[in-house]
Amino acid sequence: MTDAIPAAATLRRRSLEGVLAHAWDADAFTASDVMGAVGLTRSTTIDVLDELVARGLLAEMPNARSVGEYSKGRPARRFAFRPDAAVVVGVDAGRGHVTATVADLRGHTLSTSRLAVDPERDSPDRRRRAAEATVDATLTRAHRDRSDIAALCVGVPAPVDRSGRSPLHHDRFWERMNPGFVDTFADWAPVVRVENDASLAAVAERARGAAVGVDDFIALLAGERFGAGIWVDGRLLRGAHGGAGETVAFDRVTGVGGAEGLAPRCVDAARAAIASGRLPPGSALASTDPAALDAKTVLDLARAGDAGALAIAQEVGGALSIVAATLGSLFDVRRVVVSGAIAAGAEPIIAAARAALPRALDLPAPEIVASPLGADIVSIGAVAAAVDAARSHALDLLAFAPTDARARA
């Protein structure tokens, strides 16, 4: 008898999880829809649906007859997931900014706030206060409060282990970037997740970017510095200290020489070419003020066909090809996604990198593509990760506990 009780509880849990998973992604549905998708009996299905309604995760809708979908016999009951039952929060705590997004349980944005942070006057305490203030302001804009949060995810430019903490760094940079955010927000949300920013870029690409349906890829944040979010065998890799994808190793890779991203590489290569006078005659890049030069100018000229800018893209693309080949060789991925703000204009560099990929690789070379998600990719990934966390833990959250459990609490 004692063995039967845990077995029954486990079976009930699986039934609840299966029905909720179906409901989370579905429009309005009936018990028959759930039976076909989840494989439960009618009585169990109806019982589980009623419990999920009582927990506040589902709402019962007007029946099928009232909306003109049923004409004979007893009308079917209709249900729908309640994305407004709680909110999730995604935070991009970058080096020079903190961006917070409040979204519903399906990840639809309700409000966003951004606060500039002076990296020269940064400290762990200031960063914590900035993150708290930005999240609070965003909740206010969404007309929600802390008690409505089901899950919160913070992305930081530092390695992050499975517990949400960053290892020590020789100049304490990682501790400043992640000053214990998992503790900062512990009283704000029942589920708090802290991740490396490139890892969240990978989450974003897998959810709605250039890697939907791809189980083996790398999201390469490629703006100011390279950062690699690694998705292998259908899951995110972190490593023992959260350092999977750290790119300091490129200091020792010939042809790359460091972790500097595509933007500074474009600027440095263009300034060197201007100073040496080696740009082709007639190139608009040659007449550009080197002090005012930025990557966007170089890439805009390259897209317009400027011969000098195309030569710079060719040079930078050569380094990108080595980065992609190295990562592809180490992790055997099918795709390297160039991500972040620079991706929108990076096609000349990506085209050059594709052409320069080494032909003598032991493994097939990864495909190099541009992300469609733009500068907000870490925020997108943070929201997606928070939604995943809310889905995984929804049945255990007090807000969605059975009525008697909430009363006891």
C-alpha positions in Angstrom: 0.0 0.0 0.0 2.8 2.4 0.9 4.5 1.7 -2.5 1.2 2.4 -4.3 0.8 5.9 -2.9 4.2 7.2 -4.3 3.5 5.4 -7.6 0.1 7.1 -7.9 1.6 10.5 -7.0 4.2 10.0 -9.7 1.6 9.1 -12.3 -0.5 12.1 -11.3 2.5 14.4 -11.7 3.3 13.0 -15.1 -0.3 13.6 -16.2 -0.2 17.2 -14.9 3.1 17.8 -16.7 1.9 16.3 -20.0 -1.3 18.3 -20.1 0.4 21.5 -19.0 3.1 21.1 -21.7 0.4 20.7 -24.3 -1.6 23.7 -23.0 1.4 26.0 -22.8 1.9 26.0 -26.5 -1.7 25.5 -27.7 -4.6 27.8 -28.5 -8.0 27.0 -26.9 -8.5 23.3 -26.8 -10.9 20.6 -25.6 -10.4 17.5 -23.5 -10.4 15.4 -26.7 -7.5 17.5 -28.1 -5.5 16.7 -24.9 -6.4 13.0 -25.0 -5.1 12.8 -28.6 -1.9 14.7 -27.8 -1.0 13.3 -24.3 -2.6 9.8 -24.4 -4.7 9.9 -21.2 -8.1 8.6 -20.5 -11.0 11.0 -20.7 -11.7 10.8 -16.9 -8.0 11.5 -16.1 -7.8 14.3 -18.6 -10.9 16.1 -17.3 -9.7 15.6 -13.7 -6.2 17.1 -14.6 -7.7 20.0 -16.5 -9.9 20.9 -13.5 -6.9 20.8 -11.2 -4.9 23.0 -13.6 -7.8 25.5 -13.6 -7.9 25.4 -9.8 -4.1 26.1 -9.7 -4.6 29.2 -11.9 -2.6 27.9 -14.9 -5.6 27.3 -17.2 -8.9 29.1 -17.7 -12.1 27.5 -18.8 -13.4 29.2 -21.9 -17.0 29.5 -23.3 -18.0 26.0 -24.6 -17.7 25.0 -28.2 -21.4 25.6 -28.9 -21.3 29.2 -27.7 -18.5 30.0 -30.2 -20.2 28.1 -33.1 -17.9 25.1 -33.2 -20.4 22.5 -31.9 -24.0 21.9 -32.8 -25.2 18.5 -31.6 -25.2 16.8 -28.2 -23.5 18.0 -25.1 -21.1 20.9 -25.9 -17.4 20.3 -25.3 -15.7 22.2 -22.6 -12.9 24.4 -23.8 -9.7 25.4 -22.0 -6.8 27.8 -22.6 -3.5 28.4 -21.0 -3.2 31.6 -18.9 -0.1 33.4 -20.0 -1.0 36.3 -17.7 -1.1 34.1 -14.6 2.4 35.4 -13.8 5.4 37.1 -15.4 9.0 36.3 -16.1 11.9 38.8 -16.1 14.9 38.7 -18.3 17.9 41.0 -17.4 20.8 41.8 -19.7 23.4 43.1 -17.2 26.1 44.1 -19.7 29.3 46.0 -19.0 27.8 49.4 -19.8 24.1 48.9 -19.4 21.4 47.0 -17.6 18.3 46.1 -19.6 15.3 44.5 -18.0 12.3 42.9 -19.8 9.1 41.8 -18.2 7.1 39.2 -20.3 4.2 36.9 -19.8 4.6 33.2 -19.4 4.8 32.7 -23.2 7.6 35.3 -23.5 5.6 38.1 -25.0 7.1 41.4 -23.9 5.0 43.6 -21.5 7.6 46.3 -20.8 11.3 47.0 -21.1 13.7 49.4 -19.3 17.3 50.3 -19.9 19.8 52.0 -17.6 23.3 53.1 -18.7 26.1 52.0 -16.3 29.5 53.8 -16.2 32.0 50.9 -16.4 34.7 53.2 -15.1 32.8 53.8 -11.9 31.4 50.3 -11.5 31.3 48.3 -8.4 29.5 45.1 -7.2 27.1 47.2 -5.0 26.4 49.7 -7.7 25.7 46.9 -10.2 23.3 45.2 -7.8 21.4 48.4 -7.1 21.3 49.2 -10.9 19.8 45.8 -11.6 17.3 46.0 -8.8 16.2 49.5 -9.8 15.8 48.6 -13.5 13.7 45.5 -12.7 11.5 47.4 -10.3 10.9 50.2 -12.9 10.1 47.6 -15.6 7.6 45.8 -13.3 5.9 49.2 -12.6 5.6 49.9 -16.3 4.0 46.5 -16.8 1.6 47.1 -13.9 3.0 44.1 -12.0 5.0 43.6 -8.9 7.6 41.3 -7.4 4.9 38.8 -6.2 3.9 38.2 -9.8 7.3 36.9 -10.9 7.5 33.2 -11.6 11.1 33.1 -12.8 13.9 35.6 -13.4 17.1 35.2 -15.5 20.1 37.5 -15.6 22.8 37.4 -18.3 26.3 38.6 -17.5 29.6 39.0 -19.4 31.4 36.4 -17.2 31.5 32.6 -16.8 28.7 31.3 -14.7 28.5 27.8 -13.1 25.4 25.7 -12.5 24.7 27.5 -9.2 24.6 30.9 -10.9 28.0 32.0 -9.5 31.2 33.2 -11.3 34.7 32.1 -10.5 37.4 34.5 -9.2 39.2 36.6 -11.8 42.7 38.0 -11.5 41.4 41.6 -11.7 38.0 40.8 -10.2 36.2 41.7 -13.4 33.9 38.6 -13.3 32.9 39.4 -9.7 31.9 42.9 -10.7 29.9 41.7 -13.6 28.1 39.0 -11.5 28.1 40.3 -7.9 26.0 37.4 -6.7 22.8 38.1 -8.7 21.5 34.7 -7.7 21.4 36.0 -4.1 20.3 39.6 -5.1 17.1 38.3 -6.6 16.4 35.3 -4.3 13.7 37.2 -2.5 12.2 38.5 -5.7 11.4 35.3 -7.6 11.0 31.6 -6.7 13.3 30.6 -9.5 16.4 32.7 -10.3 18.8 31.7 -13.1 22.1 33.5 -13.9 23.9 32.7 -17.2 26.8 33.9 -19.3 25.6 36.4 -21.9 26.9 34.3 -24.9 25.1 31.2 -23.4 21.9 33.2 -23.5 22.6 34.2 -27.1 22.6 30.5 -27.8 19.3 30.1 -26.0 17.9 32.9 -28.1 19.2 31.5 -31.4 17.7 28.1 -30.6 14.3 29.6 -29.5 13.7 32.0 -32.4 16.9 32.8 -34.2 19.2 31.2 -36.7 19.4 27.8 -34.9 15.8 26.8 -34.5 15.7 23.0 -34.7 19.6 22.8 -34.7 21.0 20.6 -32.0 24.7 21.4 -32.5 25.7 25.0 -33.0 27.7 27.9 -31.5 26.3 31.4 -31.0 29.3 33.7 -31.4 28.8 37.1 -29.8 31.1 38.9 -32.1 30.9 42.7 -31.4 33.6 44.1 -29.1 34.9 40.7 -27.9 34.2 37.1 -29.0 32.1 35.1 -26.6 30.8 31.6 -27.6 27.6 30.1 -26.4 27.8 26.3 -27.1 24.8 24.2 -27.8 25.8 20.5 -28.3 23.6 17.4 -28.4 20.5 19.5 -27.9 21.7 21.2 -24.7 23.7 24.2 -23.4 27.2 23.5 -22.3 28.6 25.3 -19.3 31.7 23.4 -17.9 32.9 23.0 -14.4 33.2 26.7 -13.7 30.9 28.0 -16.4 33.9 28.6 -18.7 32.8 26.6 -21.7 33.2 29.0 -24.6 35.6 31.4 -23.0 37.7 32.7 -25.8 41.0 33.8 -24.1 42.5 30.7 -25.8 42.4 32.7 -29.1 45.4 34.6 -27.7 47.4 31.6 -28.7 45.7 30.8 -32.1 47.7 31.9 -35.1 45.7 34.1 -37.4 43.3 35.2 -34.6 45.6 36.4 -31.9 43.1 37.4 -29.3 39.4 37.6 -28.2 38.8 41.0 -29.8 35.6 40.9 -31.8 34.7 41.9 -35.3 34.1 45.6 -34.6 37.6 46.5 -33.3 39.2 44.2 -35.9 37.4 46.2 -38.6 38.5 49.5 -37.2 42.1 48.5 -36.5 42.5 47.0 -40.0 41.0 50.0 -41.7 43.2 52.5 -39.8 46.3 50.5 -40.5 45.4 50.4 -44.2 44.7 54.1 -44.3 48.0 54.9 -42.5 50.0 52.7 -44.9 48.4 54.0 -48.0 47.6 50.6 -49.3 43.9 51.1 -50.0 42.9 50.8 -53.7 42.7 54.1 -55.6 39.2 55.7 -55.4 38.2 53.9 -52.2 36.0 56.1 -50.1 37.5 54.5 -47.1 40.8 56.2 -47.9 39.3 59.6 -47.3 37.6 58.7 -44.0 39.0 60.3 -40.9 40.7 57.5 -39.0 39.8 59.0 -35.6 36.1 59.0 -36.5 36.1 55.6 -38.0 33.8 52.9 -36.7 32.9 49.3 -37.8 29.5 50.4 -39.2 31.2 52.8 -41.6 33.6 50.1 -42.8 30.8 47.5 -43.3 28.4 49.9 -44.9 31.1 50.8 -47.5 31.8 47.1 -48.0 28.1 46.4 -48.6 28.1 49.2 -51.1 31.0 47.6 -53.0 33.8 49.9 -52.0 37.0 48.0 -52.9 39.0 49.2 -49.9 36.3 48.3 -47.4 35.9 44.9 -49.1 39.6 44.3 -48.6 39.2 45.0 -44.9 36.2 42.6 -44.8 38.3 40.0 -46.5 41.1 40.4 -43.9 38.7 40.3 -40.9 36.8 37.4 -42.5 40.0 35.4 -42.6 40.3 35.6 -38.8 36.6 34.7 -38.4 37.1 31.7 -40.6 39.9 30.4 -38.2 37.6 31.1 -35.2 34.8 29.1 -36.8 37.1 26.3 -37.9 38.6 26.1 -34.4 35.3 26.0 -32.6 33.9 23.6 -35.2 36.8 21.2 -34.7 36.6 21.4 -30.9 32.8 20.9 -30.6 31.8 19.3 -33.9 29.0 21.8 -34.5 27.0 22.2 -37.7 26.6 26.0 -37.5 28.4 29.0 -36.2 25.9 31.9 -35.8 27.5 35.4 -35.8 25.3 37.1 -33.1 24.8 40.6 -31.6 24.4 44.0 -33.0 27.2 43.6 -35.5 25.5 40.7 -37.2 23.1 43.0 -39.2 26.0 44.4 -41.2 28.5 41.5 -41.0 27.6 39.7 -44.3 30.7 41.0 -46.2 32.9 39.5 -43.4 30.8 36.3 -43.2 31.0 35.8 -47.0 34.8 36.2 -46.8 35.0 33.8 -43.8 33.0 31.2 -45.7 35.3 31.4 -48.7 38.4 31.2 -46.4 37.4 28.2 -44.4 40.2 25.7 -44.4 39.5 22.8 -46.8 41.7 20.3 -45.0 39.6 20.0 -41.8 39.1 16.5 -40.5 35.5 17.2 -39.7 33.0 18.9 -42.0 33.4 22.7 -41.7 30.5 24.5 -39.9 28.2 26.7 -41.8 28.7 30.4 -40.9 25.5 32.5 -40.8 24.3 35.8 -39.4 21.8 36.1 -36.6 18.5 37.9 -37.3 18.1 38.9 -33.6 20.2 42.0 -33.4 21.5 43.9 -30.4 18.8 42.6 -28.0 19.8 39.0 -28.3 20.9 38.6 -24.7 17.6 40.1 -23.5 15.7 37.7 -25.8 17.7 34.8 -24.5 17.2 35.9 -20.8 13.4 36.0 -21.3 13.4 32.6 -23.2 15.5 31.1 -20.3 13.2 32.5 -17.7 10.2 31.1 -19.6 11.9 27.7 -19.7 12.5 27.9 -15.9 8.9 28.8 -15.2 7.7 25.9 -17.3 10.0 23.5 -15.6 9.0 24.6 -12.1 5.4 25.8 -12.5 3.8 22.9 -10.7 6.1 23.4 -7.7 5.5 27.2 -7.4 3.4 28.3 -4.4 1.5 30.7 -6.7 0.2 27.7 -8.7 -0.1 25.2 -5.8 -3.4 23.4 -5.1 -5.8 25.6 -3.1 -5.3 23.7 0.2 -1.5 24.0 -0.1 -1.8 27.8 -0.7 -4.1 28.1 2.3 -1.6 26.3 4.6 1.2 28.6 3.4 
